């Protein structure tokens, strides 16, 4: 397995990340086997989001961590927040209040004291960078999040956030596959 430096983490991250969006369909034993198989292959980075099955994916992963003391130290945990499910529609909320509440929920569901990486989930056209900065500063000071980043944002969006945020944005997770290439097709626009 190839390992890379990920943000300010002391632990090297596997170049392959295990996405956890659909693990809600697995039993705890199956999730435990998945994690162990990944670790055996050298994959130590696990990606979540608070909206993946309305938090159930994080909750089940957290149950596996709880029943396996010592496993937390072997994995790098990333989660995302900012998408809110509404009445028949989703909307974005990158407010300080929402980010702080979302991270507390993530930590509770994962049964951990901190996550290694928090990403803002997709672009929010109405974001207030000052509020994001205040939330990130507080989460960093409280030791709840080590590194911060975004997902599916273009360089201008990232620069808008970074002008007020004290922590470097260490990641931009793009939705990309052989069948889904809009970030390449659109050039500088994202999703």
N, C-alpha and C positions, 0 to 999 in steps of 0.2 A: 504494500500500500504506500502510496506517495503521501507525505505529510507536509502541511504548509503552516506558516505562521498566520494565525488568525487574530487580527487586532492586537490587543495587549495581553492576550492569554499566555500564561506560562507554558501550558500544555500545547503541543503541536496538534493541529486538527487534521483529520483525514481529508484527503482531497474529494472523497465521495461522502455525501451527507445522506443520512437516512431520513426521508420524509415520513412524517407520522400522521398525515392527514386522514388516513383511512383505517387506523389501527383500532378504532372503536368496534369494528366487526370481528376482532380477534378476542379470544379468551385471554385471561391474565397469563396462563401458562404459555400460550402462543406468543404473546408479546415478550415474555421473558426469554423464550427461545429465539425470537427475532433479535432482541438486543444481544444475547450471547453469541449468536451466529455472526452478527455484525462485528462485535468485538473480536471474535476469532479471526475474522477477515481483515481486521485493522481499522474498521469503521468505528469511530468514536464520537461522531458529531450527529446530533439528533435535532431535527427541525420540527417545531410545533407552531400553532397559532391558536389564540384564544377562541376563534370561531370554528375551529375544526370540530365538527359535530357538537357545536355549542359547548365546548370545553371537555367533552367526554374523552377525547383522545388524550388530553393532558392528564385527566383524572385517572384513567386506566394505567398510563405510563407511571404516574406517581404512586399508584398502588404497588406496581412492580418494584419501584425504587424502595418503597417502605418495607416490603417483605424481603429485600436483599440488601442488608446493611453493607456499606462499602462500595456499592455499585455507583453511587453518585460521583465518587472520586474518579471513576473510570470513564465518565461520559462528559461531553460538552453539550450543554443544553441551550438551544436558541428557541425563542418564541416571538410571536408577532402580535401587535394590537393595533386598534384604530378602526376596524370595520365593525359596525354595530348593526345587528339585525333589527329591522323595524317591522311594522305591519305590512307585510307583503313586499317590502323593499329593504335594501341595505343602504346605509349612509356611513360617512366617515366622521370620526371624532378624534382629533389630535389635541384636544384641550388638555391642560395640565391635570385637571380633575379626572378626566377619563383615563389618561395614561397611568396615573397613580393607582386608581381603582383596578384597572386591568392587570397591572403587574401584581398587585396583592392577590387577585384571583388566580393568576398564573402560578404564583409561588404556592398558594394553598392547594391547588389541584395537583401540582407536580410533587408536593410534599418536600419542598426544598426551601432553603433560606435565601438562595440567590440563583439567578440564571446568568449564564456566561455572555449571552448576546440577546438584545432586544431590538427588533426591527419595527419600524412603522409600516403597517401593512397597506401597501398600495398608496398612490398619491391622493392627497386631500387638497383640493383646489382652494379651500377656505382656511387652510392651516395658518396658525399664528406662531411663527418661529420663536417668539419670546416665551410663549407658554410651553412649547416643546422644550426649550432650554431650561426653564425653571423645573419642569418635571425630571429631565435627565440629570440636572445638578442634584436634586434631592435623592433620586434613586441611586446615584453614584455615591453620595455622601452616606446614605443608609446601608450601603453594601448590598443592595438588592440586585443590581445589574453591574456587570463588569464593562461590557462594550455595547455600543449602540450603532444602529444602521437603519437602512430603509429597504423597501422592496419596490421594484418596478417604477423607479423614478429616473427622470433624465438628469443630465448634469446641472441644468439650470435650477431644477427643483431642489437638488441636493445643495447647491450653492446658496439658495435662499434660506434653507434650514441652517446650514453651517455658519452663516454670518452671525447668528446669535448663540449657537450651541457651542459650549466650551469643549466638549468631548469630540474627538474625530469620528466622523461617520465611517466605520470600518468595513461596511458591506452594503452592497446593493443587490439584493436577491432578485433575479429576473426570472419571469415565467418564460421558459424556452424549451422547446423540444423539436424533434424533426418534423412534427406535425403542427407546431405552433411557433411561428417565427415573426410575429408582428414587430418585435423590437428591432429586427434586422430590416424588415420590409418598410417600416415607417421612418427609418433613419434616426433622427434625434427625438422623435415622439415615442412615448412609452404607453402601451395599453390604452 
